[in-house]
Amino acid sequence: MNCIAHRLPSAARASWVLAADGSFAAIGDGEPPEADRTVDLGGAHVYPSFVDAHVHLPATGLYAAGMDFRGQRSRAAIIEAFKDRAKDSAALLFGGNFEDLDQPILGADLDGAVGERPALLARADMHSAVVSGALLAELDLEGIEGVDRDESGASTGFLREQAAAAAWTWFDRNLPKQQAADAIRGAVKLAYSKGITSVHEMHVVEWRGWAAWDTLAEAIDDMALVVVPYIATTEVERIRAMGFHRIGGDYFLDGSFGSHTAWLSEPYQSSPPSGSSPTGISYREDEGLYDFFLEAQRADLQVGVHAIGDAAIEQAIATWERVAGTVGRDEVRRKGHRIEHFECSSDDHLERARALGLRASVQPAFDLYWGGPHGLYAERMGWERAREMNRFGSMIENALVVGAGSDSTVTPLDPFVQMQAMRAHHLEGERLGRTLAIKMHTMGARALAFGPGLDGTLEAGAVADLVALDRDLAETEVEDLTATEVLGTWAAGTQVWPPGAAESE
Ligand SMILES: [Zn+2]
């Protein structure tokens, strides 16, 4: 048995925790008990390590390796970055995280920077992408929705939803395996550096195919990070055969606000691009969704779906109500199915979700970046409707199981940014207190996958997941949260951060 005693700072409610074989064996006051090793954490502040409940690791790693254009408003700067990268690197050219630019960027602009090479530039929401002419020429977009066209009818290289998915699929198929594996391992290190020891990985088969899942599984095989797989597919048998207990996750019922594709019951206030529906995109027919939910429920799988607009959320809840009518409400409740994003949920939705035991997987930084009376959401549909979004306080009040995630790369893989967003919600009544904001990433995010339990606490019997920080989060002002430094991260008793002290990758 490998026993480690962690000596805790004097301000803590106990003075030591003892980890043995990956779990906390005891917690107490006074001198730590005999152990193989004693780690002195005096001066640090100790918490259960964090879980991010909605992550895309491969893209996170690709962005971390270079062209991340978060906050960049200049079209010229992006083109310049692609030009430099094309000169210096033989790797497949990829950049992302752009939003509204000073001037729109199109395929021809990328061609000017990269010439005949395939290049992909993803919008921050990942639901649109700009591709170079060489990449466009590789795609068969015949009859596919979401291809923006100029007056002559030619594609501009700006692709949305299904069309963007075709570009992603090509990209993943052609991304050299080593480049993909390096990116994934880079993303795992980034997670450790932020005190994260587990992620719920949202693998979108429609975007990335099955081979990319194998690449991911192989890359993380010997790493300590606990990756809980949510694979967006309706192939229930295949998921069972893979030995997984969960299905879906980013199984799209709709798109996103940024791309005008979140599915709304009333039209957008801003005008969607010509050719787009005034109420966004609905991905699934009611009957097909019901069949999928029922089959997964009967196969004892937990199901997650991506639902952002009120019409998509209504479809998810109404369909679970139908399944409850068939198999019984208690059966549905027992699985604790998830709704990812759950942004435009009315009071009625919250009540019905609670009755079904549905769990809310939220991304607090969506409110930070795009909420408020002058944010993107208000621009898209007016503040009156936008103020009903991302109501974390109301979700907790309605006794939903709620956990937090980043949707990285959509927002940063950084629990401190998310905590800031929860505590500084645009609506005062929806803000979470300091302790609750921490819990959303410790017990909350774990509960989304496993149901409420001891894990994510510093209690005997819980998995020995631990993070040592340079400050007391409960005493830290909201504007200082993102300056928090992670001094050490332990996953199931094994130190993974910082690199010099890590016992495992
Ligand atoms: Zn999603």
Residues whose N, C-alpha, C, O or C-beta is under 5 A from the ligand:
A	BS01	ZN	D250 H306
